[in-house]
């Protein structure tokens, strides 16, 4: 048995003992000890360690990647000799891992090998035509394209992101799967929001709502209303935006009547954060700062992208209020978080604010100079 020095090194770089890693990853100490000895551990344990240490399986020397590598390189003929059910399980576990890393801000980590993973799902789906597992493989492929679109959106590759969302939608539509169709549409709508195309986004969100109306997908419906409220705020539709965020809150209190597997992020802190974002868009700057502060106090600290987004929104609000020192302070915090995860969209928003400051009466203030120096050092 070869000792897993990659996992051990990653743990020590965090300054953690084996017990601390076990606690943070919600695993037993014996699981961490076995992993560091190079023994095989459960796939869900691999996923927990990767999320906790913010690294891919291959960077931690864990067995998930080894199994994937072995199956990824099988020929079409050899695949027939492998249990497709087991193979799909491995691909599905990688999907959960990649989505978890994406939600916690690991855009660059998720992007590595993403296209190859999607190709393997497509290959598997093609092999399973006329098989009972074919629909399951296509559901996985649709979710893979939805993840690809979300990652490309965060990298500001909007044309490619929209193409990925369209592929996800077409597969879901082919399956007549309402939840998948709505999930593909809402993620396309979020991308349109990021492109400042609110009217097109509103159309996407409304189509998503119509698709799952009365079907009991309560959490997904709430997430759609949340995105819709932002698009309406961007379009300065104040009453409509307030109504949508109110419906999103109402849905949060309801129980889903159908099992949900769309992997959207919908919780109380995200709802409060959305209120703050909407308030900035609707020019209610003081109110937005209070709402964002409330959200940050309960926000999951591992969700780096979300925290960075809130900080740049807070910086925008302070800029509009003329509080340049506070605006720059939060812009710096947003940039540091965004830079650590490679979030091109948020970095771009910090640079947009910087340009506004350089054209403002405060352009010669030391605060603005400090921000300039930080951004120059990034180049």
JOPEKA-V165347 format. One record per backbone hydrogen bond with DSSP energy under -1.0 kcal/mol. CO is the residue of the C=O (numbers start at 1). NH is the residue of the N-H. E is the energy in kcal/mol with one decimal. If there is no record, write none. Layout:
BEGIN
co->{CO,CO}
nh->{NH,NH}
e->{E,E}
END
This chain:
BEGIN
co->{3,4,5,6,7,8,9,11,12,17,18,19,20,21,22,28,29,30,31,32,33,34,35,36,42,43,44,45,46,47,48,49,50,50,57,57,63,64,65,66,67,68,69,71,75,78,79,83,84,85,86,87,88,89,90,91,92,93,94,95,96,97,98,99,100,101,102,104,105,106,107,108,111,113,114,115,116,117,118,119,120,121,122,123,124,126,128,131,133,134,135,136,137,138,139,140,141,142,143,144,145,146,147,148,149,150,151,152,153,154,156,157,158,159,160,161,162,163,164,165,166,167,168,169,170,171,172,177,178,179,180,181,182,183,184,185,186,187,188,189,190,191,192,193,197,198,199,200,201,202,203,204,205,206,207,208,212,216,216,216,217,218,219,220,221,222,223,224,225,226,227,228,229,230,231,232,233,236,237,238,239,240,241,242,243,244,245,246,247,248,251,267,268,269,270,271,272,273,274,275,276,277,278,279,280,283,284,285,286,287,288,289,290,291,292,293,295,300,302,303,304,305,306,307,308,309,310,311,312,313,314,315,316,317,318,319,322,323,324,325,326,327,328,329,330,331,332,333,334,335,336,338,342,343,344,345,346,347,348,349,350,351,352,353,354,357,360,362,365,366,367,368,369,370,371,372,373}
nh->{5,8,9,10,11,12,13,16,15,21,22,23,24,25,27,32,33,34,35,36,37,39,38,4,46,47,48,49,50,51,52,53,54,55,60,62,67,68,69,70,71,72,73,74,79,81,82,87,88,89,90,91,92,93,94,95,96,97,98,99,100,101,102,103,104,106,105,304,107,110,111,112,114,117,118,119,120,121,122,123,124,125,126,127,128,129,131,134,137,138,139,140,141,142,143,144,145,146,147,148,149,150,151,152,153,154,155,157,156,345,158,161,162,163,164,165,166,167,168,169,170,171,172,173,174,175,177,181,182,183,184,185,186,187,188,189,190,191,192,193,194,195,197,196,201,202,203,204,205,206,207,208,209,210,211,212,215,218,257,258,221,222,223,224,225,226,227,228,229,230,231,232,233,234,235,237,236,238,241,242,243,244,245,246,247,248,249,250,251,252,254,271,272,273,274,275,276,277,278,279,280,281,282,284,283,285,288,289,290,291,292,293,294,295,296,297,298,303,304,307,308,309,310,311,312,313,314,315,316,317,318,319,320,321,323,322,324,327,328,329,330,331,332,333,334,335,336,337,338,339,340,343,344,347,348,349,350,351,352,353,354,355,356,357,358,360,363,365,369,370,371,372,373,374,375,376,377}
e->{-1.4,-1.5,-2.7,-2.2,-2.3,-2.4,-2.2,-1.9,-1.0,-2.3,-2.4,-2.4,-2.9,-2.5,-3.0,-1.5,-2.5,-2.4,-2.3,-2.3,-1.3,-2.6,-1.0,-2.1,-1.9,-2.2,-1.8,-2.1,-2.4,-2.3,-2.3,-2.4,-1.0,-1.6,-1.3,-2.2,-2.5,-2.4,-3.0,-2.3,-2.1,-3.4,-1.4,-1.6,-2.1,-1.8,-1.6,-2.4,-2.8,-2.0,-2.0,-2.2,-2.9,-2.2,-2.0,-1.9,-2.2,-2.3,-3.0,-2.7,-2.4,-2.6,-2.3,-2.5,-1.5,-3.2,-1.6,-1.2,-1.7,-2.7,-2.2,-1.3,-1.8,-2.2,-2.3,-2.2,-2.0,-1.8,-2.5,-2.4,-2.4,-2.9,-2.2,-1.9,-1.3,-1.1,-2.0,-1.7,-2.1,-2.0,-2.2,-1.9,-2.0,-2.4,-2.1,-2.0,-2.3,-1.9,-2.1,-2.4,-2.5,-1.9,-2.6,-2.6,-2.0,-1.8,-1.3,-2.8,-1.8,-1.5,-1.1,-2.2,-2.8,-1.7,-2.1,-2.4,-2.1,-2.1,-2.3,-2.4,-2.5,-2.1,-2.1,-2.9,-2.0,-1.5,-2.1,-2.5,-2.7,-2.4,-2.4,-2.2,-2.7,-2.0,-1.8,-2.4,-2.2,-1.8,-2.2,-2.2,-2.1,-1.2,-2.4,-1.7,-2.0,-2.9,-1.6,-1.9,-2.7,-2.4,-2.1,-2.2,-2.3,-2.4,-1.8,-1.3,-2.1,-1.8,-1.7,-1.5,-2.5,-2.3,-2.4,-2.3,-2.4,-1.9,-2.1,-2.8,-2.4,-1.2,-2.0,-2.6,-1.9,-2.6,-1.7,-3.5,-1.6,-1.3,-2.6,-2.5,-2.2,-2.3,-2.4,-1.7,-2.0,-2.2,-2.0,-2.2,-2.3,-1.3,-1.5,-1.8,-2.2,-2.4,-2.2,-1.9,-1.7,-2.4,-2.9,-2.2,-1.8,-2.0,-2.0,-3.2,-1.5,-1.1,-2.2,-2.0,-1.7,-2.1,-2.7,-2.3,-2.1,-2.1,-2.9,-1.7,-1.2,-2.0,-1.8,-1.9,-2.5,-2.5,-2.0,-2.2,-2.1,-1.8,-2.3,-2.3,-2.1,-2.1,-2.3,-2.1,-2.2,-1.4,-2.4,-1.2,-1.4,-2.3,-2.9,-2.0,-2.3,-2.0,-2.5,-1.7,-2.4,-2.4,-2.4,-2.0,-2.8,-3.0,-1.4,-2.4,-1.2,-2.1,-2.3,-1.7,-2.1,-2.1,-2.1,-2.1,-2.2,-2.2,-1.8,-2.2,-2.1,-1.3,-1.7,-2.0,-1.9,-2.7,-1.9,-2.4,-2.4,-2.0,-2.4,-2.5,-2.1}
END
